[in-house]
Amino acid sequence: MGLQRDARNTIPYKEGEGEAPFVTPSEGYEMAQRLGLDRYMECSALTGELMDKVEEDIVGVGVKLWLGRKAAMEEKREEEGLWEGCVVG
């Protein structure tokens, strides 16, 4: 996730004048690919730009991971004959 998206509009820089004082979107995407990440997103906490989208995506990924782990745990319990609850004999 890239923060300070708004900095590109406030830091003076002309393309071709050396290294940019910020990470460009293409550099962010390239780094995410090199690190084997699923995605790259940018937002600005200062202006709120894209914050909702980033938060929704983070929560969505977290829920998917949780559901996947929960399903795997339930499957393991079933395979091992472990059941939740009380057995009266």
PDB file with one MODEL, atoms N, CA, C and O in Angstrom:
MODEL        1
ATOM      1  N   MET A   1       0.855  -1.158   0.000  1.00  0.00           N
ATOM      2  CA  MET A   1       0.000   0.000   0.000  1.00  0.00           C
ATOM      3  C   MET A   1       0.908   1.230   0.000  1.00  0.00           C
ATOM      4  O   MET A   1       1.869   1.304   0.766  1.00  0.00           O
ATOM      5  N   GLY A   2       0.600   2.171  -0.850  1.00  0.00           N
ATOM      6  CA  GLY A   2       1.351   3.413  -0.904  1.00  0.00           C
ATOM      7  C   GLY A   2       0.559   4.535  -0.254  1.00  0.00           C
ATOM      8  O   GLY A   2      -0.605   4.760  -0.584  1.00  0.00           O
ATOM      9  N   LEU A   3       1.189   5.226   0.659  1.00  0.00           N
ATOM     10  CA  LEU A   3       0.548   6.353   1.331  1.00  0.00           C
ATOM     11  C   LEU A   3       1.056   7.673   0.748  1.00  0.00           C
ATOM     12  O   LEU A   3       1.987   7.689  -0.058  1.00  0.00           O
ATOM     13  N   GLN A   4       0.453   8.740   1.152  1.00  0.00           N
ATOM     14  CA  GLN A   4       0.793  10.099   0.710  1.00  0.00           C
ATOM     15  C   GLN A   4       0.649  10.278  -0.794  1.00  0.00           C
ATOM     16  O   GLN A   4       1.476  10.921  -1.440  1.00  0.00           O
ATOM     17  N   ARG A   5      -0.401   9.705  -1.333  1.00  0.00           N
ATOM     18  CA  ARG A   5      -0.702   9.861  -2.756  1.00  0.00           C
ATOM     19  C   ARG A   5      -0.778  11.343  -3.128  1.00  0.00           C
ATOM     20  O   ARG A   5      -0.412  11.735  -4.236  1.00  0.00           O
ATOM     21  N   ASP A   6      -1.254  12.152  -2.195  1.00  0.00           N
ATOM     22  CA  ASP A   6      -1.412  13.590  -2.429  1.00  0.00           C
ATOM     23  C   ASP A   6      -0.076  14.306  -2.605  1.00  0.00           C
ATOM     24  O   ASP A   6      -0.041  15.409  -3.152  1.00  0.00           O
ATOM     25  N   ALA A   7       1.028  13.701  -2.152  1.00  0.00           N
ATOM     26  CA  ALA A   7       2.337  14.363  -2.219  1.00  0.00           C
ATOM     27  C   ALA A   7       2.756  14.650  -3.659  1.00  0.00           C
ATOM     28  O   ALA A   7       3.493  15.605  -3.908  1.00  0.00           O
ATOM     29  N   ARG A   8       2.298  13.841  -4.603  1.00  0.00           N
ATOM     30  CA  ARG A   8       2.665  14.084  -6.001  1.00  0.00           C
ATOM     31  C   ARG A   8       2.159  15.425  -6.503  1.00  0.00           C
ATOM     32  O   ARG A   8       2.750  16.028  -7.399  1.00  0.00           O
ATOM     33  N   ASN A   9       1.061  15.888  -5.918  1.00  0.00           N
ATOM     34  CA  ASN A   9       0.492  17.165  -6.349  1.00  0.00           C
ATOM     35  C   ASN A   9       1.113  18.353  -5.629  1.00  0.00           C
ATOM     36  O   ASN A   9       0.922  19.494  -6.047  1.00  0.00           O
ATOM     37  N   THR A  10       1.853  18.103  -4.553  1.00  0.00           N
ATOM     38  CA  THR A  10       2.395  19.211  -3.765  1.00  0.00           C
ATOM     39  C   THR A  10       3.912  19.352  -3.873  1.00  0.00           C
ATOM     40  O   THR A  10       4.455  20.415  -3.572  1.00  0.00           O
ATOM     41  N   ILE A  11       4.603  18.294  -4.299  1.00  0.00           N
ATOM     42  CA  ILE A  11       6.054  18.354  -4.434  1.00  0.00           C
ATOM     43  C   ILE A  11       6.405  18.707  -5.871  1.00  0.00           C
ATOM     44  O   ILE A  11       6.047  17.973  -6.793  1.00  0.00           O
ATOM     45  N   PRO A  12       7.104  19.829  -6.074  1.00  0.00           N
ATOM     46  CA  PRO A  12       7.442  20.212  -7.451  1.00  0.00           C
ATOM     47  C   PRO A  12       8.432  19.228  -8.080  1.00  0.00           C
ATOM     48  O   PRO A  12       9.498  18.955  -7.527  1.00  0.00           O
ATOM     49  N   TYR A  13       8.059  18.711  -9.233  1.00  0.00           N
ATOM     50  CA  TYR A  13       8.911  17.779  -9.960  1.00  0.00           C
ATOM     51  C   TYR A  13       8.472  17.744 -11.410  1.00  0.00           C
ATOM     52  O   TYR A  13       7.279  17.681 -11.708  1.00  0.00           O
ATOM     53  N   LYS A  14       9.444  17.786 -12.310  1.00  0.00           N
ATOM     54  CA  LYS A  14       9.171  17.657 -13.738  1.00  0.00           C
ATOM     55  C   LYS A  14       9.799  16.365 -14.220  1.00  0.00           C
ATOM     56  O   LYS A  14      10.971  16.090 -13.960  1.00  0.00           O
ATOM     57  N   GLU A  15       9.003  15.575 -14.926  1.00  0.00           N
ATOM     58  CA  GLU A  15       9.481  14.294 -15.428  1.00  0.00           C
ATOM     59  C   GLU A  15      10.728  14.500 -16.268  1.00  0.00           C
ATOM     60  O   GLU A  15      10.804  15.420 -17.082  1.00  0.00           O
ATOM     61  N   GLY A  16      11.700  13.632 -16.057  1.00  0.00           N
ATOM     62  CA  GLY A  16      12.947  13.728 -16.806  1.00  0.00           C
ATOM     63  C   GLY A  16      14.012  14.533 -16.084  1.00  0.00           C
ATOM     64  O   GLY A  16      15.134  14.638 -16.579  1.00  0.00           O
ATOM     65  N   GLU A  17      13.699  15.101 -14.937  1.00  0.00           N
ATOM     66  CA  GLU A  17      14.673  15.894 -14.169  1.00  0.00           C
ATOM     67  C   GLU A  17      15.252  15.062 -13.030  1.00  0.00           C
ATOM     68  O   GLU A  17      15.230  15.484 -11.874  1.00  0.00           O
ATOM     69  N   GLY A  18      15.760  13.898 -13.352  1.00  0.00           N
ATOM     70  CA  GLY A  18      16.354  13.050 -12.322  1.00  0.00           C
ATOM     71  C   GLY A  18      15.309  12.196 -11.632  1.00  0.00           C
ATOM     72  O   GLY A  18      14.188  12.026 -12.111  1.00  0.00           O
ATOM     73  N   GLU A  19      15.715  11.671 -10.498  1.00  0.00           N
ATOM     74  CA  GLU A  19      14.840  10.759  -9.753  1.00  0.00           C
ATOM     75  C   GLU A  19      13.717  11.528  -9.070  1.00  0.00           C
ATOM     76  O   GLU A  19      13.944  12.567  -8.450  1.00  0.00           O
ATOM     77  N   ALA A  20      12.519  11.007  -9.193  1.00  0.00           N
ATOM     78  CA  ALA A  20      11.356  11.639  -8.556  1.00  0.00           C
ATOM     79  C   ALA A  20      11.490  11.549  -7.038  1.00  0.00           C
ATOM     80  O   ALA A  20      12.010  10.555  -6.530  1.00  0.00           O
ATOM     81  N   PRO A  21      11.032  12.565  -6.300  1.00  0.00           N
ATOM     82  CA  PRO A  21      11.114  12.547  -4.836  1.00  0.00           C
ATOM     83  C   PRO A  21       9.996  11.716  -4.203  1.00  0.00           C
ATOM     84  O   PRO A  21       9.761  11.808  -2.998  1.00  0.00           O
ATOM     85  N   PHE A  22       9.323  10.923  -4.995  1.00  0.00           N
ATOM     86  CA  PHE A  22       8.237  10.071  -4.513  1.00  0.00           C
ATOM     87  C   PHE A  22       8.179   8.821  -5.390  1.00  0.00           C
ATOM     88  O   PHE A  22       8.773   8.774  -6.467  1.00  0.00           O
ATOM     89  N   VAL A  23       7.471   7.835  -4.919  1.00  0.00           N
ATOM     90  CA  VAL A  23       7.296   6.596  -5.685  1.00  0.00           C
ATOM     91  C   VAL A  23       6.161   6.806  -6.673  1.00  0.00           C
ATOM     92  O   VAL A  23       5.068   7.232  -6.300  1.00  0.00           O
ATOM     93  N   THR A  24       6.428   6.506  -7.926  1.00  0.00           N
ATOM     94  CA  THR A  24       5.384   6.624  -8.944  1.00  0.00           C
ATOM     95  C   THR A  24       4.491   5.384  -8.887  1.00  0.00           C
ATOM     96  O   THR A  24       4.908   4.351  -8.363  1.00  0.00           O
ATOM     97  N   PRO A  25       3.260   5.471  -9.422  1.00  0.00           N
ATOM     98  CA  PRO A  25       2.400   4.279  -9.437  1.00  0.00           C
ATOM     99  C   PRO A  25       3.054   3.088 -10.131  1.00  0.00           C
ATOM    100  O   PRO A  25       2.938   1.957  -9.659  1.00  0.00           O
ATOM    101  N   SER A  26       3.733   3.329 -11.235  1.00  0.00           N
ATOM    102  CA  SER A  26       4.362   2.207 -11.944  1.00  0.00           C
ATOM    103  C   SER A  26       5.480   1.586 -11.107  1.00  0.00           C
ATOM    104  O   SER A  26       5.658   0.368 -11.128  1.00  0.00           O
ATOM    105  N   GLU A  27       6.235   2.405 -10.373  1.00  0.00           N
ATOM    106  CA  GLU A  27       7.273   1.852  -9.492  1.00  0.00           C
ATOM    107  C   GLU A  27       6.645   1.018  -8.377  1.00  0.00           C
ATOM    108  O   GLU A  27       7.175  -0.028  -8.003  1.00  0.00           O
ATOM    109  N   GLY A  28       5.517   1.486  -7.850  1.00  0.00           N
ATOM    110  CA  GLY A  28       4.813   0.747  -6.806  1.00  0.00           C
ATOM    111  C   GLY A  28       4.327  -0.595  -7.302  1.00  0.00           C
ATOM    112  O   GLY A  28       4.494  -1.609  -6.625  1.00  0.00           O
ATOM    113  N   TYR A  29       3.719  -0.611  -8.494  1.00  0.00           N
ATOM    114  CA  TYR A  29       3.240  -1.867  -9.088  1.00  0.00           C
ATOM    115  C   TYR A  29       4.403  -2.825  -9.360  1.00  0.00           C
ATOM    116  O   TYR A  29       4.302  -4.023  -9.098  1.00  0.00           O
ATOM    117  N   GLU A  30       5.503  -2.290  -9.886  1.00  0.00           N
ATOM    118  CA  GLU A  30       6.664  -3.133 -10.176  1.00  0.00           C
ATOM    119  C   GLU A  30       7.219  -3.757  -8.901  1.00  0.00           C
ATOM    120  O   GLU A  30       7.562  -4.940  -8.884  1.00  0.00           O
ATOM    121  N   MET A  31       7.309  -2.965  -7.835  1.00  0.00           N
ATOM    122  CA  MET A  31       7.832  -3.478  -6.570  1.00  0.00           C
ATOM    123  C   MET A  31       6.900  -4.554  -6.014  1.00  0.00           C
ATOM    124  O   MET A  31       7.362  -5.574  -5.502  1.00  0.00           O
ATOM    125  N   ALA A  32       5.606  -4.333  -6.111  1.00  0.00           N
ATOM    126  CA  ALA A  32       4.637  -5.328  -5.628  1.00  0.00           C
ATOM    127  C   ALA A  32       4.809  -6.639  -6.381  1.00  0.00           C
ATOM    128  O   ALA A  32       4.743  -7.711  -5.780  1.00  0.00           O
ATOM    129  N   GLN A  33       5.029  -6.566  -7.688  1.00  0.00           N
ATOM    130  CA  GLN A  33       5.225  -7.775  -8.489  1.00  0.00           C
ATOM    131  C   GLN A  33       6.516  -8.482  -8.091  1.00  0.00           C
ATOM    132  O   GLN A  33       6.546  -9.707  -7.968  1.00  0.00           O
ATOM    133  N   ARG A  34       7.584  -7.708  -7.889  1.00  0.00           N
ATOM    134  CA  ARG A  34       8.867  -8.306  -7.491  1.00  0.00           C
ATOM    135  C   ARG A  34       8.767  -9.001  -6.140  1.00  0.00           C
ATOM    136  O   ARG A  34       9.417 -10.022  -5.915  1.00  0.00           O
ATOM    137  N   LEU A  35       7.951  -8.450  -5.237  1.00  0.00           N
ATOM    138  CA  LEU A  35       7.792  -9.025  -3.905  1.00  0.00           C
ATOM    139  C   LEU A  35       6.760 -10.152  -3.877  1.00  0.00           C
ATOM    140  O   LEU A  35       6.555 -10.787  -2.843  1.00  0.00           O
ATOM    141  N   GLY A  36       6.113 -10.396  -5.015  1.00  0.00           N
ATOM    142  CA  GLY A  36       5.123 -11.463  -5.101  1.00  0.00           C
ATOM    143  C   GLY A  36       3.814 -11.122  -4.400  1.00  0.00           C
ATOM    144  O   GLY A  36       3.106 -12.013  -3.930  1.00  0.00           O
ATOM    145  N   LEU A  37       3.492  -9.833  -4.330  1.00  0.00           N
ATOM    146  CA  LEU A  37       2.263  -9.403  -3.673  1.00  0.00           C
ATOM    147  C   LEU A  37       1.074  -9.507  -4.616  1.00  0.00           C
ATOM    148  O   LEU A  37       1.230  -9.482  -5.837  1.00  0.00           O
ATOM    149  N   ASP A  38      -0.100  -9.622  -4.043  1.00  0.00           N
ATOM    150  CA  ASP A  38      -1.326  -9.742  -4.835  1.00  0.00           C
ATOM    151  C   ASP A  38      -1.730  -8.433  -5.495  1.00  0.00           C
ATOM    152  O   ASP A  38      -2.308  -8.435  -6.582  1.00  0.00           O
ATOM    153  N   ARG A  39      -1.430  -7.325  -4.845  1.00  0.00           N
ATOM    154  CA  ARG A  39      -1.889  -6.037  -5.373  1.00  0.00           C
ATOM    155  C   ARG A  39      -1.078  -4.889  -4.800  1.00  0.00           C
ATOM    156  O   ARG A  39      -0.326  -5.049  -3.839  1.00  0.00           O
ATOM    157  N   TYR A  40      -1.249  -3.732  -5.411  1.00  0.00           N
ATOM    158  CA  TYR A  40      -0.656  -2.481  -4.948  1.00  0.00           C
ATOM    159  C   TYR A  40      -1.756  -1.444  -4.983  1.00  0.00           C
ATOM    160  O   TYR A  40      -2.442  -1.289  -5.993  1.00  0.00           O
ATOM    161  N   MET A  41      -1.923  -0.738  -3.887  1.00  0.00           N
ATOM    162  CA  MET A  41      -2.952   0.300  -3.818  1.00  0.00           C
ATOM    163  C   MET A  41      -2.343   1.557  -3.220  1.00  0.00           C
ATOM    164  O   MET A  41      -1.379   1.497  -2.456  1.00  0.00           O
ATOM    165  N   GLU A  42      -2.914   2.681  -3.577  1.00  0.00           N
ATOM    166  CA  GLU A  42      -2.462   3.959  -3.038  1.00  0.00           C
ATOM    167  C   GLU A  42      -3.629   4.683  -2.387  1.00  0.00           C
ATOM    168  O   GLU A  42      -4.786   4.506  -2.768  1.00  0.00           O
ATOM    169  N   CYS A  43      -3.301   5.496  -1.405  1.00  0.00           N
ATOM    170  CA  CYS A  43      -4.320   6.321  -0.777  1.00  0.00           C
ATOM    171  C   CYS A  43      -3.644   7.538  -0.140  1.00  0.00           C
ATOM    172  O   CYS A  43      -2.417   7.625  -0.084  1.00  0.00           O
ATOM    173  N   SER A  44      -4.454   8.459   0.329  1.00  0.00           N
ATOM    174  CA  SER A  44      -3.964   9.634   1.039  1.00  0.00           C
ATOM    175  C   SER A  44      -4.758   9.788   2.326  1.00  0.00           C
ATOM    176  O   SER A  44      -5.959  10.054   2.298  1.00  0.00           O
ATOM    177  N   ALA A  45      -4.080   9.620   3.445  1.00  0.00           N
ATOM    178  CA  ALA A  45      -4.738   9.829   4.741  1.00  0.00           C
ATOM    179  C   ALA A  45      -5.048  11.315   4.922  1.00  0.00           C
ATOM    180  O   ALA A  45      -6.010  11.668   5.604  1.00  0.00           O
ATOM    181  N   LEU A  46      -4.246  12.179   4.321  1.00  0.00           N
ATOM    182  CA  LEU A  46      -4.446  13.624   4.457  1.00  0.00           C
ATOM    183  C   LEU A  46      -5.739  14.080   3.791  1.00  0.00           C
ATOM    184  O   LEU A  46      -6.535  14.800   4.394  1.00  0.00           O
ATOM    185  N   THR A  47      -5.945  13.659   2.546  1.00  0.00           N
ATOM    186  CA  THR A  47      -7.139  14.102   1.813  1.00  0.00           C
ATOM    187  C   THR A  47      -8.279  13.084   1.876  1.00  0.00           C
ATOM    188  O   THR A  47      -9.422  13.406   1.551  1.00  0.00           O
ATOM    189  N   GLY A  48      -7.964  11.858   2.294  1.00  0.00           N
ATOM    190  CA  GLY A  48      -8.973  10.804   2.329  1.00  0.00           C
ATOM    191  C   GLY A  48      -9.166  10.106   0.991  1.00  0.00           C
ATOM    192  O   GLY A  48      -9.987   9.196   0.873  1.00  0.00           O
ATOM    193  N   GLU A  49      -8.411  10.530  -0.014  1.00  0.00           N
ATOM    194  CA  GLU A  49      -8.537   9.956  -1.356  1.00  0.00           C
ATOM    195  C   GLU A  49      -8.231   8.455  -1.327  1.00  0.00           C
ATOM    196  O   GLU A  49      -7.167   8.037  -0.872  1.00  0.00           O
ATOM    197  N   LEU A  50      -9.170   7.663  -1.814  1.00  0.00           N
ATOM    198  CA  LEU A  50      -9.075   6.212  -1.948  1.00  0.00           C
ATOM    199  C   LEU A  50      -8.984   5.463  -0.616  1.00  0.00           C
ATOM    200  O   LEU A  50      -8.762   4.253  -0.620  1.00  0.00           O
ATOM    201  N   MET A  51      -9.148   6.142   0.516  1.00  0.00           N
ATOM    202  CA  MET A  51      -9.088   5.468   1.821  1.00  0.00           C
ATOM    203  C   MET A  51     -10.181   4.411   1.945  1.00  0.00           C
ATOM    204  O   MET A  51      -9.922   3.304   2.417  1.00  0.00           O
ATOM    205  N   ASP A  52     -11.407   4.748   1.522  1.00  0.00           N
ATOM    206  CA  ASP A  52     -12.505   3.786   1.617  1.00  0.00           C
ATOM    207  C   ASP A  52     -12.198   2.521   0.825  1.00  0.00           C
ATOM    208  O   ASP A  52     -12.423   1.410   1.305  1.00  0.00           O
ATOM    209  N   LYS A  53     -11.686   2.695  -0.385  1.00  0.00           N
ATOM    210  CA  LYS A  53     -11.373   1.560  -1.250  1.00  0.00           C
ATOM    211  C   LYS A  53     -10.297   0.675  -0.619  1.00  0.00           C
ATOM    212  O   LYS A  53     -10.414  -0.551  -0.627  1.00  0.00           O
ATOM    213  N   VAL A  54      -9.253   1.296  -0.076  1.00  0.00           N
ATOM    214  CA  VAL A  54      -8.165   0.542   0.549  1.00  0.00           C
ATOM    215  C   VAL A  54      -8.672  -0.206   1.780  1.00  0.00           C
ATOM    216  O   VAL A  54      -8.356  -1.380   1.973  1.00  0.00           O
ATOM    217  N   GLU A  55      -9.455   0.473   2.608  1.00  0.00           N
ATOM    218  CA  GLU A  55     -10.003  -0.167   3.809  1.00  0.00           C
ATOM    219  C   GLU A  55     -10.902  -1.349   3.435  1.00  0.00           C
ATOM    220  O   GLU A  55     -10.810  -2.413   4.047  1.00  0.00           O
ATOM    221  N   GLU A  56     -11.765  -1.168   2.439  1.00  0.00           N
ATOM    222  CA  GLU A  56     -12.648  -2.254   1.997  1.00  0.00           C
ATOM    223  C   GLU A  56     -11.837  -3.449   1.504  1.00  0.00           C
ATOM    224  O   GLU A  56     -12.172  -4.597   1.794  1.00  0.00           O
ATOM    225  N   ASP A  57     -10.785  -3.174   0.769  1.00  0.00           N
ATOM    226  CA  ASP A  57      -9.961  -4.239   0.227  1.00  0.00           C
ATOM    227  C   ASP A  57      -9.240  -4.994   1.344  1.00  0.00           C
ATOM    228  O   ASP A  57      -9.182  -6.223   1.326  1.00  0.00           O
ATOM    229  N   ILE A  58      -8.695  -4.268   2.308  1.00  0.00           N
ATOM    230  CA  ILE A  58      -7.992  -4.899   3.428  1.00  0.00           C
ATOM    231  C   ILE A  58      -8.949  -5.783   4.220  1.00  0.00           C
ATOM    232  O   ILE A  58      -8.617  -6.923   4.546  1.00  0.00           O
ATOM    233  N   VAL A  59     -10.130  -5.266   4.528  1.00  0.00           N
ATOM    234  CA  VAL A  59     -11.113  -6.046   5.273  1.00  0.00           C
ATOM    235  C   VAL A  59     -11.553  -7.267   4.457  1.00  0.00           C
ATOM    236  O   VAL A  59     -11.678  -8.364   5.001  1.00  0.00           O
ATOM    237  N   GLY A  60     -11.785  -7.081   3.164  1.00  0.00           N
ATOM    238  CA  GLY A  60     -12.200  -8.188   2.310  1.00  0.00           C
ATOM    239  C   GLY A  60     -11.171  -9.304   2.279  1.00  0.00           C
ATOM    240  O   GLY A  60     -11.528 -10.479   2.365  1.00  0.00           O
ATOM    241  N   VAL A  61      -9.911  -8.954   2.160  1.00  0.00           N
ATOM    242  CA  VAL A  61      -8.846  -9.958   2.147  1.00  0.00           C
ATOM    243  C   VAL A  61      -8.787 -10.651   3.505  1.00  0.00           C
ATOM    244  O   VAL A  61      -8.629 -11.870   3.567  1.00  0.00           O
ATOM    245  N   GLY A  62      -8.911  -9.896   4.585  1.00  0.00           N
ATOM    246  CA  GLY A  62      -8.890 -10.478   5.920  1.00  0.00           C
ATOM    247  C   GLY A  62     -10.024 -11.465   6.136  1.00  0.00           C
ATOM    248  O   GLY A  62      -9.825 -12.533   6.715  1.00  0.00           O
ATOM    249  N   VAL A  63     -11.204 -11.110   5.676  1.00  0.00           N
ATOM    250  CA  VAL A  63     -12.362 -12.004   5.819  1.00  0.00           C
ATOM    251  C   VAL A  63     -12.152 -13.280   5.011  1.00  0.00           C
ATOM    252  O   VAL A  63     -12.449 -14.373   5.492  1.00  0.00           O
ATOM    253  N   LYS A  64     -11.646 -13.150   3.793  1.00  0.00           N
ATOM    254  CA  LYS A  64     -11.393 -14.336   2.970  1.00  0.00           C
ATOM    255  C   LYS A  64     -10.380 -15.263   3.635  1.00  0.00           C
ATOM    256  O   LYS A  64     -10.557 -16.482   3.639  1.00  0.00           O
ATOM    257  N   LEU A  65      -9.317 -14.684   4.198  1.00  0.00           N
ATOM    258  CA  LEU A  65      -8.321 -15.500   4.891  1.00  0.00           C
ATOM    259  C   LEU A  65      -8.932 -16.184   6.102  1.00  0.00           C
ATOM    260  O   LEU A  65      -8.695 -17.370   6.331  1.00  0.00           O
ATOM    261  N   TRP A  66      -9.711 -15.452   6.876  1.00  0.00           N
ATOM    262  CA  TRP A  66     -10.345 -16.006   8.073  1.00  0.00           C
ATOM    263  C   TRP A  66     -11.288 -17.148   7.709  1.00  0.00           C
ATOM    264  O   TRP A  66     -11.263 -18.206   8.337  1.00  0.00           O
ATOM    265  N   LEU A  67     -12.120 -16.928   6.688  1.00  0.00           N
ATOM    266  CA  LEU A  67     -13.055 -17.971   6.272  1.00  0.00           C
ATOM    267  C   LEU A  67     -12.313 -19.215   5.777  1.00  0.00           C
ATOM    268  O   LEU A  67     -12.724 -20.342   6.053  1.00  0.00           O
ATOM    269  N   GLY A  68     -11.226 -19.000   5.051  1.00  0.00           N
ATOM    270  CA  GLY A  68     -10.426 -20.123   4.563  1.00  0.00           C
ATOM    271  C   GLY A  68      -9.816 -20.921   5.703  1.00  0.00           C
ATOM    272  O   GLY A  68      -9.812 -22.152   5.676  1.00  0.00           O
ATOM    273  N   ARG A  69      -9.302 -20.219   6.705  1.00  0.00           N
ATOM    274  CA  ARG A  69      -8.705 -20.904   7.857  1.00  0.00           C
ATOM    275  C   ARG A  69      -9.776 -21.619   8.672  1.00  0.00           C
ATOM    276  O   ARG A  69      -9.568 -22.733   9.152  1.00  0.00           O
ATOM    277  N   LYS A  70     -10.922 -20.964   8.822  1.00  0.00           N
ATOM    278  CA  LYS A  70     -12.020 -21.576   9.571  1.00  0.00           C
ATOM    279  C   LYS A  70     -12.467 -22.869   8.892  1.00  0.00           C
ATOM    280  O   LYS A  70     -12.669 -23.883   9.560  1.00  0.00           O
ATOM    281  N   ALA A  71     -12.621 -22.837   7.579  1.00  0.00           N
ATOM    282  CA  ALA A  71     -13.033 -24.028   6.830  1.00  0.00           C
ATOM    283  C   ALA A  71     -11.992 -25.130   6.969  1.00  0.00           C
ATOM    284  O   ALA A  71     -12.344 -26.300   7.118  1.00  0.00           O
ATOM    285  N   ALA A  72     -10.716 -24.769   6.920  1.00  0.00           N
ATOM    286  CA  ALA A  72      -9.645 -25.758   7.052  1.00  0.00           C
ATOM    287  C   ALA A  72      -9.656 -26.382   8.444  1.00  0.00           C
ATOM    288  O   ALA A  72      -9.444 -27.586   8.585  1.00  0.00           O
ATOM    289  N   MET A  73      -9.901 -25.573   9.472  1.00  0.00           N
ATOM    290  CA  MET A  73      -9.965 -26.096  10.836  1.00  0.00           C
ATOM    291  C   MET A  73     -11.142 -27.038  11.006  1.00  0.00           C
ATOM    292  O   MET A  73     -11.015 -28.092  11.629  1.00  0.00           O
ATOM    293  N   GLU A  74     -12.294 -26.658  10.452  1.00  0.00           N
ATOM    294  CA  GLU A  74     -13.478 -27.512  10.544  1.00  0.00           C
ATOM    295  C   GLU A  74     -13.256 -28.838   9.825  1.00  0.00           C
ATOM    296  O   GLU A  74     -13.673 -29.892  10.304  1.00  0.00           O
ATOM    297  N   GLU A  75     -12.598 -28.777   8.674  1.00  0.00           N
ATOM    298  CA  GLU A  75     -12.313 -29.995   7.918  1.00  0.00           C
ATOM    299  C   GLU A  75     -11.372 -30.907   8.706  1.00  0.00           C
ATOM    300  O   GLU A  75     -11.557 -32.124   8.733  1.00  0.00           O
ATOM    301  N   LYS A  76     -10.368 -30.315   9.343  1.00  0.00           N
ATOM    302  CA  LYS A  76      -9.410 -31.091  10.141  1.00  0.00           C
ATOM    303  C   LYS A  76     -10.120 -31.740  11.332  1.00  0.00           C
ATOM    304  O   LYS A  76      -9.882 -32.910  11.634  1.00  0.00           O
ATOM    305  N   ARG A  77     -10.981 -30.990  11.999  1.00  0.00           N
ATOM    306  CA  ARG A  77     -11.731 -31.545  13.135  1.00  0.00           C
ATOM    307  C   ARG A  77     -12.585 -32.736  12.687  1.00  0.00           C
ATOM    308  O   ARG A  77     -12.666 -33.756  13.372  1.00  0.00           O
ATOM    309  N   GLU A  78     -13.211 -32.580  11.534  1.00  0.00           N
ATOM    310  CA  GLU A  78     -14.069 -33.650  11.016  1.00  0.00           C
ATOM    311  C   GLU A  78     -13.240 -34.887  10.693  1.00  0.00           C
ATOM    312  O   GLU A  78     -13.643 -36.007  11.008  1.00  0.00           O
ATOM    313  N   GLU A  79     -12.081 -34.686  10.065  1.00  0.00           N
ATOM    314  CA  GLU A  79     -11.208 -35.805   9.712  1.00  0.00           C
ATOM    315  C   GLU A  79     -10.704 -36.534  10.954  1.00  0.00           C
ATOM    316  O   GLU A  79     -10.582 -37.759  10.960  1.00  0.00           O
ATOM    317  N   GLU A  80     -10.413 -35.770  12.006  1.00  0.00           N
ATOM    318  CA  GLU A  80      -9.860 -36.354  13.220  1.00  0.00           C
ATOM    319  C   GLU A  80     -10.949 -36.811  14.191  1.00  0.00           C
ATOM    320  O   GLU A  80     -10.649 -37.339  15.262  1.00  0.00           O
ATOM    321  N   GLY A  81     -12.197 -36.610  13.821  1.00  0.00           N
ATOM    322  CA  GLY A  81     -13.293 -37.032  14.672  1.00  0.00           C
ATOM    323  C   GLY A  81     -13.487 -36.143  15.889  1.00  0.00           C
ATOM    324  O   GLY A  81     -14.062 -36.573  16.889  1.00  0.00           O
ATOM    325  N   LEU A  82     -13.017 -34.924  15.811  1.00  0.00           N
ATOM    326  CA  LEU A  82     -13.183 -33.975  16.916  1.00  0.00           C
ATOM    327  C   LEU A  82     -14.436 -33.154  16.684  1.00  0.00           C
ATOM    328  O   LEU A  82     -14.603 -32.538  15.631  1.00  0.00           O
ATOM    329  N   TRP A  83     -15.289 -33.151  17.644  1.00  0.00           N
ATOM    330  CA  TRP A  83     -16.549 -32.398  17.508  1.00  0.00           C
ATOM    331  C   TRP A  83     -16.688 -31.429  18.658  1.00  0.00           C
ATOM    332  O   TRP A  83     -16.309 -31.729  19.790  1.00  0.00           O
ATOM    333  N   GLU A  84     -17.223 -30.291  18.366  1.00  0.00           N
ATOM    334  CA  GLU A  84     -17.521 -29.329  19.425  1.00  0.00           C
ATOM    335  C   GLU A  84     -18.838 -29.711  20.060  1.00  0.00           C
ATOM    336  O   GLU A  84     -19.730 -30.223  19.383  1.00  0.00           O
ATOM    337  N   GLY A  85     -18.969 -29.473  21.324  1.00  0.00           N
ATOM    338  CA  GLY A  85     -20.233 -29.728  21.995  1.00  0.00           C
ATOM    339  C   GLY A  85     -20.100 -30.787  23.076  1.00  0.00           C
ATOM    340  O   GLY A  85     -18.998 -31.126  23.509  1.00  0.00           O
ATOM    341  N   CYS A  86     -21.201 -31.281  23.486  1.00  0.00           N
ATOM    342  CA  CYS A  86     -21.262 -32.203  24.609  1.00  0.00           C
ATOM    343  C   CYS A  86     -21.906 -33.512  24.152  1.00  0.00           C
ATOM    344  O   CYS A  86     -22.899 -33.509  23.424  1.00  0.00           O
ATOM    345  N   VAL A  87     -21.332 -34.609  24.584  1.00  0.00           N
ATOM    346  CA  VAL A  87     -21.885 -35.922  24.270  1.00  0.00           C
ATOM    347  C   VAL A  87     -22.358 -36.543  25.572  1.00  0.00           C
ATOM    348  O   VAL A  87     -21.594 -36.651  26.530  1.00  0.00           O
ATOM    349  N   VAL A  88     -23.602 -36.946  25.604  1.00  0.00           N
ATOM    350  CA  VAL A  88     -24.162 -37.580  26.797  1.00  0.00           C
ATOM    351  C   VAL A  88     -24.364 -39.051  26.475  1.00  0.00           C
ATOM    352  O   VAL A  88     -24.988 -39.392  25.470  1.00  0.00           O
ATOM    353  N   GLY A  89     -23.832 -39.926  27.332  1.00  0.00           N
ATOM    354  CA  GLY A  89     -23.929 -41.349  27.033  1.00  0.00           C
ATOM    355  C   GLY A  89     -24.644 -42.134  28.084  1.00  0.00           C
ATOM    356  O   GLY A  89     -24.793 -43.349  27.952  1.00  0.00           O
TER     357      GLY A  89
ENDMDL
END
